[in-house]
Amino acid sequence: MSILMDDDIKRWTAKRKTVLLLDIIQGKITVSEASRAYDLNPSEVEQWIDEGKRGMDNALRSNPLVFKEQYERQLSDLQQAYGEAMLELRARKQAIAQLH
């Protein structure tokens, strides 16, 4: 494990998360091993990986989005997905009501 990683980490700063994610990406440790070694939930580590990927994707764009734009785009996508889910739910409720 990298030098910056202490065995007894009380607070996971962005720097520490970055070191851990780089170790995972470089194959030095797996998500399962990291979860056990640092008493982390594997889904939490996977979430950090997803966030890191989004950050890298944005950083490597020819015109990177500022964080506010990135957040607003993500929020818009989530609102659209929520709206679609609500429409589907209403349609299913209507279909069920017509069957009865």
TIMIMI-854137 format. One record per residue (C-alpha): residue number from 1; x, y, z. Coordinates in steps of 0.2 Angstrom, whole numbers. Example, Ala and Ser with C-alpha at 12.3 -4.5 7.8 and 13.67 -1.06 7.14 Angstrom:
2
     n      xx      yy      zz
     1      62     -22      39
     2      68      -5      36
This chain:
100
     n      xx      yy      zz
     1       0       0       0
     2       6      18      -3
     3      15      28      10
     4       1      40      13
     5     -10      26      19
     6     -11      24      38
     7     -18       8      45
     8     -30      18      56
     9     -38      31      45
    10     -51      41      54
    11     -56      53      40
    12     -56      49      22
    13     -49      65      14
    14     -49      67      -5
    15     -31      64      -5
    16     -32      47       4
    17     -46      42      -7
    18     -36      46     -22
    19     -21      36     -16
    20     -33      21     -13
    21     -41      23     -30
    22     -24      24     -39
    23     -19       8     -29
    24     -35      -1     -35
    25     -33       5     -53
    26     -14       0     -53
    27     -19     -17     -47
    28     -10     -16     -31
    29     -26     -20     -21
    30     -43     -25     -25
    31     -59     -17     -19
    32     -63     -32      -8
    33     -45     -31       0
    34     -46     -12       2
    35     -64     -14      10
    36     -57     -27      23
    37     -41     -18      26
    38     -49      -1      30
    39     -66      -7      36
    40     -75       1      22
    41     -91      -4      14
    42     -87     -11      -4
    43    -101      -1     -11
    44     -94      15      -4
    45     -77      11     -12
    46     -86       7     -29
    47     -95      24     -27
    48     -78      33     -25
    49     -72      24     -41
    50     -87      30     -50
    51     -85      48     -44
    52     -66      47     -49
    53     -71      41     -66
    54     -83      55     -69
    55     -70      67     -63
    56     -57      60     -75
    57     -69      60     -89
    58     -72      78     -86
    59     -54      83     -83
    60     -49      75    -100
    61     -63      84    -110
    62     -57      97    -122
    63     -68     109    -113
    64     -70     103     -96
    65     -86     108     -86
    66     -84     117     -71
    67     -91     108     -55
    68    -107     118     -55
    69    -111     114     -74
    70    -106      96     -70
    71    -118      96     -55
    72    -132     104     -65
    73    -130      92     -79
    74    -131      77     -67
    75    -146      85     -58
    76    -155      87     -75
    77    -152      69     -80
    78    -158      63     -63
    79    -174      74     -64
    80    -177      67     -82
    81    -175      49     -76
    82    -187      53     -61
    83    -200      60     -73
    84    -199      45     -84
    85    -201      33     -69
    86    -216      43     -63
    87    -224      42     -80
    88    -221      23     -81
    89    -228      21     -63
    90    -244      31     -68
    91    -246      21     -83
    92    -245       4     -73
    93    -257      10     -60
    94    -270      15     -74
    95    -267      -2     -82
    96    -270     -11     -66
    97    -286       0     -62
    98    -293      -5     -79
    99    -291     -23     -75
   100    -301     -22     -60
